[in-house]
Amino acid sequence: MKIATGADHAGYELKDHLAAELRGSGHEVDDVGTSSGDSVDYPDFAAAVGRKVASGEVDLGVLVCGSGLGVAIAANKIRGVRAATCNDPYSAAMSRAHNDANVLTIGARIVGEGLAEEILRAFLSTEFEGGRHGRRVGKITALED
């Protein structure tokens, strides 16, 4: 799978850790940055990941900021993106199974590396269930118009 990753200054260390985990699991990673603790604006990185997901250039996206919330809000402004902030594995699995989320966002100031790895594994290993959930996701998509 090809996965785009991005983060702001608060999330870059966790993003780098998760990118290494992804590569170690055989995934291709397209890292849009940032790569330091220097202050940056999270919407820039959320937009870059969101556009790659929406265009089909990558399969999924992973974004990290301090809370996971800012990058989710920004990424969800991109047509076709369904970004979900998940700070536990259950939410990550449900975001995929019921909402067909295509971007995972995580709060680096909320979860540690071990839990973030579990969240990422749950997100990647869960398939969209379709059925009645497909109808609901269709209604979400219609809201973009």
N, C-alpha and C positions, 0 to 999 in steps of 0.2 A: 504494500500500500504506500502511496505517496502522501505525506502529511506536511502541511505548512505549520511552522511554529513562529511565534512572535511574543514579545514582552516589552514592558517598559522597564525603567531602572529598578523598580521594586521587585520585579519578577524575573529579571534576566538570569539570575543564578539557578532558580528552579527550572526555568525554561531550558537552559543548557543541560541540566541534569536529565530532564525528561527527553530531550532530543537525543542524548547519548543512549538512554534506555530504548528509545524507538529504533535507533540504528542497530543496537545490539540485538534487537528482536527481528532484524531483517527488513525494516521499513526504510524507505527513502525519505529523507528530511530536507525540506526547503525552508531554511531559517531566514526570516526577513529581518531579524534583529530585535532588539538592541543587544549590545554585547558589553555593556559596562554599567556602572552605577551612576553615570552622569545623567542628570535630569533630562528626560525626553517627554514628549506628549503621546500618551497611550493611544489616542484615536488614529494616529498615523500607522501604527503597527497593526491595530485591529482592522483597519481598512485594507491594508496590504494582504493580510491573511484572508479576510472575508472575500476580497476580489478573486484571489486564487481559487478559493473553494467554489464560489458562485460561477466562475468561468469553466470549471471542470479541470483546471490545470493540476489540481491536487484532489485527493479523495476526501480528506478531512482537514480540520485545522485545530490547533491547540494554542491558546493564548493565556498568558499569565501576567497579572498585575498584583498590586497589594491585596485587593479584596476579590478580584475576579469580576467585579461588577462593572467597572468602567469599560473594560474591553468588551464585555458582553453587550452593553448598551450600544457602543460604537459599531461593533461588528454586525449587530442586528439591523443597522441602517442600510446595509448592503442587500439589495434584492436577491433572494435565494438563500440567504444565510439564516440558519436557525441555531444561534449560539446559546448555550446553557451554562450557567455558573454552577459547578458541582464541587462541593467540598466534602463529599462522601461518596463511596462506591455505589450505593443504592440509587442516589440521584443521577449519577452518571449512566447507570444501566437504564433507568427509566427514561432519561432524556433521549436515548437512542431507541428503545423499544416502543415508546408511545408517541414521541414527538419527532422522531427522525432527525434529531439534532446532528448538525454536521460540523459544528465548532464547539469544542470543550474549552471552558474558561475556568481557571483555578486561581484562588487567592493565596499568594505566597506568604502573606502575613497571617494566614489562617491555618494552613496545613503544612506539615513537614514533608520531606522528601519521600519517606516510606509510604505515607498515606497518599501522597500525590501519585506515586507509582500504582497503587491499588486502584485509584480513581481512573487513571489512564487505561489500565488493563480492562476495567469494567466497561469503559466507554468503547474501547476498540473491539471487545469480544461480544458485544451485544448487537444483534440485528434488529432492524425495524420490523415490528410485528404486522404492519399493514392492517387490513380489515377495517374495523370501525375507526382505528387510529388514522388510517389513510384518509378517510373522509374528513377527519378533524384537521389533519395537516393541510389538506386541500383548502379548508376554510381559512387557515392561517395564511397560506400562500395568497389567497384571494384578497386578504387585507392589504397586500402590497400594492394593489391597484387602487 
